[in-house]
Amino acid sequence: MSRQGRWEYLKAIHPRYRQASRAEKRRILDEFCQVTRYHRKSALRLLNGPPPARKPRAPRRRPPTYGIRVIQVLAAIWRAAGCPWSVRLKALLPLWLPRARAHFRLTPALEAQLLRLSPRQMDRRLAVYRRPAGTGRFGRTKPGTLLKHHIPLRTDRWDVTVPGFTEIDLVAHGGDAGDGEFAHSLNVTDIHTTWVETRAVLGRGQHAVQQALEEIRQTLPFLLQGIDSDNGSEFINAHLVRYCRAHRIQFTRGRPYQKDDNAHIEQKNWTHVRKLLGYVRYDSPAAVAALNALYRQDLRLWQNLFLPSVKLVRKVRVGSRIRRVYDRPQTPFERVQACPAADPAKVAQLRHLQAQLDPFVLAEAIDENLARLYALAHHRAAARRPAERAPASQRPRRAVSPRTPEPGVLTSAPQRDRVTSPMARRSGGK
C-alpha cells in the first residue's frame, strides 16, 4: 500500500475506532496492522492520537542540475568516442572538449557542467541512449601441432613495467561459413601501455601473418620484445619461430582451451575489431586493402591517441568476493610518453599528430570508411532467396562449419547483417 493509501485508510477508520468498544477496537487494530503493515505500537499511537487533518506532504524532488543541452552534447561526444564506459568517458572529456567547442558552440558554463558530471551521473543520463545489439560468434582457431612443444607456455600473470611485451590473435571475418579464404585481422596489444595495432590478411597463411607482424613491429613506438599467442597453426609454425629468433623476440603461448591466458587480446578483439566490423564476410583483395587502409591511418590514431583505457592494478579478496582495483584512465599514448624505453622520434611525431588532429573528424572519417567497407562485404547467404535456390541434387557442395550457434543468438543471415552494419557499430559494448 502506498503512503497516500495508508493515510486515506487511517482517515476513514480513525472515527470508527474511537467510538468502538474494547472488543471491536481489538478487531479494528488487527485489521489495520494487517492492511498497512504497521507495527502494533505505531498503529496504536496513530489510532489513539488526533485525527489526521491534512494530507501527507509529497516528497520534494530536486530539479535536475544538468539541462537537456548538456546531456545532448555529452551523448554526442559519447557516440563519437565509440560509446565508452563512463569512467573512460569522464577521463577523455578534458582531451576532447577543446575540439568540441567548434562542433557544438560550447559556452564556458556548459563546459564547466560537462566537466562536473560524475561517472555515475553519466550512466544514469545516458541510459536512454543505449541500445542492445545481438551478434553471433563463430570461432575459427585450428590447433597447430608443429613445434608446439618448442614454444614455452606462459601461465603466470603479466607483471611487466616496460613496453614491448604483447599478446596477438587473429579475428576471422568469414561470416556464417568457414569455407574458402576470407579476411582475418591480426590484432596486437601491448600489456604495459595498452597500445593496439591491427592489420588485415587474406587467409591464415604463415607468410602473410609474419609479414603483417613485421609491419606492426616497424610501426610500434617502442621495441617489440615479446609475443604471446594461442595455439593456432597460424602462429605455431617454424616460420614465425625463426622470425622471432632472428629479431630476438620472446615467443610464448597460452594453454589450449584456456581463453583467460589471452584475456588482454580477447578484450581488444571485441572493442577494436568486432564492435566496428561485426560478423559479416570479407573475402576479396579489395576488402582486405580497405581494411588495411582503415587500420593504418584513422582508426589506430583515434584509438591510441584519443581514447583512454583502464588497467587492472590488483585484486583484493573481500570475504567470498574479489574486488578489482583499476588505475586512472589514460590513453595508450599517455602511457607511451611516460616510458623511457619509447622511441623519441616516433613519440614526437605522434605528439605533433595529436595536436593537429580532431577526434570528431576522425570519428566521421571512420564511419564513412566503414560504410564503404560494408559495401564490399560478401552477403552470399542473405542475397540468395529461398525461391531462387536450385534443387538439392543440383546444388554444389560446400564445407559447413560444425559449430552450433549459441542459444539465443540470431542465426539468420539477413538479421545478422542488419545488426552488424557500420551504422550500428557504436550502439553496443562497454
C-alpha positions as CSV (number, residue, x, y, z in Angstrom):
1,M,0.0,0.0,0.0
2,S,1.3,3.5,-0.9
3,R,1.8,6.3,1.6
4,Q,-1.2,8.1,0.3
5,G,-3.4,5.0,0.6
6,R,-2.4,4.4,4.2
7,W,-3.2,8.0,5.0
8,E,-6.7,7.7,3.4
9,Y,-7.4,4.4,5.2
10,L,-6.3,5.9,8.6
11,K,-8.6,8.9,8.0
12,A,-11.6,6.6,7.3
13,I,-11.0,4.2,10.2
14,H,-10.0,6.7,12.9
15,P,-13.5,7.9,14.0
16,R,-14.9,4.3,14.0
17,Y,-12.0,3.2,16.2
18,R,-12.5,6.0,18.7
19,Q,-16.3,5.1,19.1
20,A,-15.9,1.3,19.1
21,S,-16.0,-1.0,22.2
22,R,-12.9,-2.7,23.6
23,A,-13.5,-6.0,21.6
24,E,-14.2,-4.1,18.4
25,K,-11.1,-2.0,18.8
26,R,-9.0,-5.1,19.0
27,R,-10.5,-6.4,15.7
28,I,-10.1,-3.0,14.0
29,L,-6.5,-2.8,15.3
30,D,-5.7,-6.3,13.9
31,E,-7.2,-5.4,10.5
32,F,-5.3,-2.0,10.4
33,C,-2.0,-3.7,11.1
34,Q,-2.6,-6.4,8.6
35,V,-3.6,-4.0,5.8
36,T,-1.0,-1.2,6.4
37,R,1.9,-3.4,7.7
38,Y,2.4,-1.0,10.6
39,H,3.9,-2.3,13.9
40,R,1.2,-2.7,16.5
41,K,2.6,0.1,18.8
42,S,2.8,2.5,15.9
43,A,-0.8,1.7,14.9
44,L,-1.9,2.3,18.5
45,R,-0.2,5.7,18.5
46,L,-1.9,6.7,15.2
47,L,-5.4,5.5,16.1
48,N,-5.3,6.9,19.7
49,G,-3.8,10.2,18.5
50,P,-5.5,13.2,17.0
51,P,-7.5,12.7,13.7
52,P,-5.5,13.2,10.5
53,A,-6.3,16.7,9.5
54,R,-4.1,17.2,6.3
55,K,-2.6,15.1,3.5
56,P,0.9,13.9,3.9
57,R,3.4,16.2,2.1
58,A,4.6,14.8,-1.2
59,P,8.4,14.1,-1.3
60,R,10.3,17.0,-2.6
61,R,12.2,16.4,-5.8
62,R,15.3,18.3,-6.6
63,P,15.2,19.9,-10.0
64,P,17.7,18.5,-12.5
65,T,21.1,20.2,-12.3
66,Y,22.1,19.4,-15.9
67,G,19.9,20.6,-18.7
68,I,18.9,18.9,-21.9
69,R,21.7,20.7,-23.9
70,V,24.4,19.4,-21.6
71,I,23.2,15.8,-21.9
72,Q,22.8,16.2,-25.7
73,V,26.4,17.3,-26.1
74,L,27.6,14.5,-23.7
75,A,25.7,11.9,-25.8
76,A,27.2,13.3,-29.0
77,I,30.7,13.0,-27.5
78,W,29.9,9.6,-26.1
79,R,28.8,8.3,-29.6
80,A,31.8,9.9,-31.3
81,A,34.1,8.2,-28.9
82,G,32.6,4.8,-29.6
83,C,30.3,4.6,-26.5
84,P,33.0,4.1,-23.8
85,W,32.5,3.2,-20.2
86,S,31.5,6.2,-18.1
87,V,34.9,6.3,-16.2
88,R,36.7,6.4,-19.5
89,L,34.2,9.0,-20.8
90,K,35.0,11.2,-17.8
91,A,38.7,10.9,-18.5
92,L,38.5,11.8,-22.2
93,L,36.4,14.9,-21.8
94,P,39.3,17.3,-21.0
95,L,41.1,16.0,-24.1
96,W,38.1,16.3,-26.4
97,L,36.5,19.5,-25.2
98,P,38.9,21.9,-26.9
99,R,37.9,20.3,-30.3
100,A,34.2,20.1,-29.3
101,R,34.0,23.9,-28.9
102,A,33.9,24.4,-32.7
103,H,31.5,21.5,-33.3
104,F,28.9,22.3,-30.6
105,R,29.5,26.0,-29.9
106,L,30.1,25.4,-26.2
107,T,29.9,28.2,-23.7
108,P,32.2,28.3,-20.6
109,A,29.2,27.5,-18.4
110,L,28.3,24.4,-20.4
111,E,31.9,23.2,-20.5
112,A,32.1,23.6,-16.7
113,Q,28.9,21.5,-16.3
114,L,30.3,18.8,-18.6
115,L,33.4,18.6,-16.6
116,R,31.4,18.5,-13.3
117,L,29.4,15.4,-14.4
118,S,30.3,12.3,-12.3
119,P,30.7,8.9,-14.0
120,R,27.6,7.6,-12.1
121,Q,25.5,10.6,-13.3
122,M,26.7,9.9,-16.9
123,D,25.5,6.3,-16.6
124,R,22.0,7.5,-15.4
125,R,21.6,10.2,-18.0
126,L,22.9,8.2,-21.0
127,A,20.8,5.1,-20.2
128,V,18.1,6.2,-22.7
129,Y,20.7,6.3,-25.5
130,R,21.9,2.8,-25.0
131,R,20.5,0.1,-27.4
132,P,21.4,-3.6,-27.2
133,A,22.5,-5.3,-30.4
134,G,22.6,-9.1,-31.0
135,T,25.6,-10.8,-32.6
136,G,26.7,-14.2,-33.5
137,R,30.1,-15.8,-32.6
138,F,31.9,-18.3,-34.7
139,G,35.4,-19.4,-33.8
140,R,38.0,-20.2,-36.5
141,T,41.0,-21.3,-34.5
142,K,42.6,-24.6,-35.6
143,P,45.2,-26.1,-33.4
144,G,48.8,-26.2,-34.7
145,T,50.9,-29.2,-33.6
146,L,54.1,-28.3,-35.4
147,L,56.8,-27.2,-33.0
148,K,54.1,-26.9,-30.3
149,H,56.3,-28.2,-27.5
150,H,59.2,-26.0,-28.5
151,I,57.3,-22.8,-27.6
152,P,57.0,-22.4,-23.8
153,L,53.7,-21.9,-22.1
154,R,53.0,-18.8,-20.1
155,T,50.6,-19.3,-17.3
156,D,51.6,-16.6,-14.8
157,R,50.0,-13.2,-14.6
158,W,51.6,-10.4,-16.7
159,D,53.7,-8.2,-14.5
160,V,55.8,-6.0,-16.8
161,T,56.8,-2.4,-16.4
162,V,58.3,-1.8,-19.8
163,P,56.5,-1.7,-23.2
164,G,57.1,-4.3,-25.9
165,F,55.5,-7.5,-24.4
166,T,52.4,-8.2,-26.4
167,E,49.5,-10.6,-26.9
168,I,48.5,-11.4,-30.5
169,D,45.5,-13.1,-32.1
170,L,43.6,-13.5,-35.4
171,V,40.0,-12.4,-35.8
172,A,38.1,-14.1,-38.6
173,H,35.8,-12.3,-40.9
174,G,34.2,-15.3,-42.5
175,G,30.5,-14.5,-41.9
176,D,28.3,-17.6,-41.3
177,A,30.6,-20.1,-43.0
178,G,34.2,-21.2,-42.8
179,D,34.8,-22.4,-46.4
180,G,37.2,-20.8,-48.7
181,E,39.6,-18.0,-48.0
182,F,38.5,-14.8,-46.2
183,A,40.0,-11.9,-44.4
184,H,41.5,-12.1,-40.9
185,S,42.6,-9.2,-38.6
186,L,45.9,-9.7,-36.9
187,N,45.4,-7.9,-33.5
188,V,48.4,-7.0,-31.3
189,T,48.1,-5.3,-27.9
190,D,50.8,-4.2,-25.6
191,I,50.4,-5.2,-22.0
192,H,52.1,-2.2,-20.3
193,T,50.7,0.7,-22.5
194,T,47.5,-0.9,-23.9
195,W,48.7,0.3,-27.4
196,V,46.9,-1.7,-30.1
197,E,47.9,-2.2,-33.7
198,T,45.9,-4.2,-36.3
199,R,46.5,-5.4,-39.8
200,A,44.3,-7.5,-42.2
201,V,45.5,-10.5,-44.2
202,L,43.6,-12.7,-46.7
203,G,43.6,-16.3,-45.3
204,R,45.7,-17.6,-42.4
205,G,48.9,-18.3,-44.3
206,Q,52.1,-18.3,-42.2
207,H,54.0,-16.0,-44.5
208,A,51.2,-13.4,-44.6
209,V,50.8,-13.4,-40.8
210,Q,54.6,-12.9,-40.4
211,Q,54.6,-10.0,-42.9
212,A,51.7,-8.3,-41.0
213,L,53.6,-8.8,-37.7
214,E,56.7,-7.3,-39.3
215,E,54.8,-4.2,-40.5
216,I,53.3,-3.8,-37.0
217,R,56.8,-4.1,-35.4
218,Q,58.0,-1.3,-37.6
219,T,55.0,0.9,-36.7
220,L,55.1,0.5,-32.9
221,P,56.6,3.5,-31.0
222,F,58.7,1.1,-28.9
223,L,60.7,-2.1,-29.4
224,L,58.8,-5.3,-29.8
225,Q,60.3,-7.6,-27.2
226,G,57.8,-10.5,-26.8
227,I,54.6,-12.0,-28.3
228,D,52.1,-14.4,-26.7
229,S,49.6,-16.2,-28.8
230,D,47.1,-19.0,-28.7
231,N,47.8,-22.5,-30.1
232,G,46.5,-21.8,-33.7
233,S,48.6,-23.1,-36.6
234,E,48.9,-19.6,-38.0
235,F,51.3,-18.8,-35.0
236,I,52.7,-22.2,-34.0
237,N,54.9,-22.8,-37.0
238,A,58.6,-22.9,-37.9
239,H,58.3,-19.7,-40.0
240,L,57.3,-17.5,-37.1
241,V,59.7,-19.2,-34.7
242,R,62.6,-18.4,-37.0
243,Y,61.4,-14.8,-37.3
244,C,61.2,-14.3,-33.6
245,R,64.7,-15.8,-33.0
246,A,66.2,-13.6,-35.7
247,H,64.7,-10.4,-34.1
248,R,65.3,-11.6,-30.5
249,I,61.5,-11.6,-29.7
250,Q,60.4,-13.8,-26.9
251,F,57.7,-16.2,-28.1
252,T,55.3,-17.8,-25.7
253,R,51.8,-19.4,-25.9
254,G,48.8,-19.9,-23.7
255,R,47.2,-23.2,-22.7
256,P,44.8,-24.9,-25.1
257,Y,41.1,-24.2,-24.4
258,Q,42.0,-21.5,-21.8
259,K,41.0,-18.1,-23.1
260,D,41.8,-16.4,-19.8
261,D,45.5,-16.9,-20.7
262,N,45.0,-14.4,-23.5
263,A,42.4,-12.1,-21.7
264,H,44.0,-8.8,-22.9
265,I,43.8,-9.6,-26.6
266,E,40.4,-11.2,-26.3
267,Q,39.0,-8.0,-24.9
268,K,40.7,-5.9,-27.7
269,N,39.3,-8.3,-30.3
270,W,35.8,-7.1,-29.3
271,T,36.5,-3.4,-28.7
272,H,38.9,-2.8,-31.6
273,V,37.6,-5.2,-34.3
274,R,34.2,-6.9,-33.7
275,K,32.5,-3.8,-32.4
276,L,33.4,-2.0,-35.6
277,L,33.2,-4.7,-38.3
278,G,30.6,-7.1,-36.9
279,Y,30.3,-10.6,-38.2
280,V,29.9,-10.2,-42.0
281,R,32.2,-11.9,-44.5
282,Y,35.1,-10.1,-46.3
283,D,36.8,-12.4,-48.8
284,S,38.2,-10.2,-51.6
285,P,41.5,-8.4,-52.0
286,A,39.7,-5.1,-52.3
287,A,38.1,-5.7,-48.9
288,V,41.5,-6.5,-47.3
289,A,43.0,-3.4,-48.8
290,A,40.1,-1.3,-47.5
291,L,40.6,-2.9,-44.0
292,N,44.3,-2.1,-44.0
293,A,43.7,1.5,-45.1
294,L,41.4,1.9,-42.1
295,Y,43.7,0.1,-39.7
296,R,46.9,2.0,-40.8
297,Q,45.5,5.5,-40.6
298,D,42.4,6.9,-38.9
299,L,41.5,4.0,-36.6
300,R,44.9,3.5,-34.9
301,L,45.3,7.2,-34.3
302,W,41.7,7.6,-33.0
303,Q,42.0,4.6,-30.6
304,N,45.6,5.2,-29.4
305,L,45.7,9.0,-29.1
306,F,42.2,9.9,-28.0
307,L,40.5,7.0,-26.2
308,P,41.5,6.4,-22.5
309,S,41.6,2.9,-21.1
310,V,42.0,1.4,-17.7
311,K,44.4,-1.2,-16.4
312,L,43.9,-3.7,-13.6
313,V,46.3,-2.9,-10.8
314,R,45.4,-5.6,-8.2
315,K,42.7,-7.9,-6.9
316,V,41.6,-7.7,-3.3
317,R,39.6,-10.5,-1.8
318,V,36.7,-9.3,0.4
319,G,35.1,-12.3,2.0
320,S,33.9,-14.6,-0.8
321,R,34.2,-11.9,-3.4
322,I,37.1,-10.4,-5.4
323,R,37.3,-6.7,-5.7
324,R,39.3,-5.4,-8.7
325,V,41.2,-2.1,-8.4
326,Y,42.0,-0.2,-11.6
327,D,44.3,2.7,-12.3
328,R,43.4,6.2,-13.5
329,P,42.1,6.1,-17.1
330,Q,44.8,7.1,-19.6
331,T,45.2,7.0,-23.3
332,P,47.8,4.5,-24.7
333,F,49.8,7.4,-26.0
334,E,50.0,9.0,-22.5
335,R,51.4,5.7,-21.1
336,V,53.9,5.5,-24.0
337,Q,55.1,9.1,-23.3
338,A,55.7,8.1,-19.7
339,C,58.0,5.2,-20.8
340,P,61.7,6.0,-21.1
341,A,62.1,3.0,-23.4
342,A,59.8,4.5,-26.1
343,D,61.3,5.7,-29.4
344,P,61.7,9.6,-29.0
345,A,61.4,10.3,-32.8
346,K,58.1,8.3,-33.1
347,V,56.8,9.8,-29.9
348,A,57.5,13.4,-31.1
349,Q,55.8,12.6,-34.4
350,L,52.7,11.2,-32.6
351,R,52.6,14.2,-30.3
352,H,52.6,16.5,-33.4
353,L,49.8,14.5,-34.9
354,Q,47.7,14.6,-31.8
355,A,47.9,18.4,-31.7
356,Q,46.8,18.6,-35.3
357,L,44.0,16.0,-35.4
358,D,40.4,16.4,-34.4
359,P,38.8,13.3,-32.8
360,F,35.3,14.2,-34.1
361,V,36.6,14.5,-37.7
362,L,38.4,11.2,-37.2
363,A,35.2,9.5,-36.0
364,E,33.3,10.8,-39.0
365,A,36.0,9.6,-41.4
366,I,36.0,6.1,-39.7
367,D,32.2,5.9,-40.2
368,E,32.5,6.8,-43.9
369,N,35.3,4.2,-44.3
370,L,33.2,1.6,-42.5
371,A,30.2,2.3,-44.8
372,R,32.4,1.9,-47.9
373,L,33.9,-1.3,-46.4
374,Y,30.5,-2.7,-45.6
375,A,29.6,-2.4,-49.3
376,L,32.5,-4.8,-50.1
377,A,31.2,-7.5,-47.8
378,H,30.0,-10.7,-49.3
379,H,26.4,-11.3,-48.2
380,R,26.0,-14.5,-50.1
381,A,23.6,-16.2,-47.7
382,A,21.5,-13.1,-47.4
383,A,21.4,-12.5,-51.2
384,R,20.1,-16.0,-52.0
385,R,16.4,-16.1,-51.8
386,P,14.6,-19.4,-51.0
387,A,12.5,-19.3,-54.2
388,E,15.7,-18.9,-56.4
389,R,17.6,-21.7,-54.8
390,A,18.4,-24.7,-57.0
391,P,17.2,-28.2,-56.2
392,A,19.3,-30.1,-53.6
393,S,20.7,-32.5,-56.2
394,Q,22.0,-29.6,-58.4
395,R,23.4,-27.5,-55.6
396,P,27.3,-27.6,-55.3
397,R,28.5,-29.0,-52.0
398,R,30.4,-26.7,-49.6
399,A,32.0,-27.1,-46.3
400,V,29.8,-26.1,-43.4
401,S,31.2,-25.2,-40.0
402,P,30.4,-28.0,-37.5
403,R,29.8,-25.4,-34.8
404,T,26.3,-24.9,-33.4
405,P,25.2,-21.3,-32.7
406,E,24.8,-20.4,-29.1
407,P,21.3,-20.4,-27.7
408,G,19.6,-17.0,-28.2
409,V,22.0,-15.9,-30.9
410,L,20.5,-14.6,-34.1
411,T,21.2,-17.2,-36.9
412,S,19.5,-15.8,-40.0
413,A,22.0,-14.0,-42.2
414,P,19.8,-11.0,-43.1
415,Q,19.2,-10.3,-39.4
416,R,22.9,-10.6,-38.6
417,D,23.9,-8.4,-41.5
418,R,21.5,-5.8,-40.2
419,V,22.7,-5.6,-36.7
420,T,26.4,-5.7,-37.7
421,S,26.2,-2.9,-40.2
422,P,28.6,0.0,-39.7
423,M,25.9,2.3,-38.6
424,A,25.2,0.1,-35.6
425,R,28.8,-0.2,-34.5
426,R,28.5,2.5,-31.7
427,S,25.3,1.1,-30.3
428,G,26.7,-1.6,-28.0
429,G,29.6,-2.5,-25.9
430,K,31.0,-1.5,-22.6
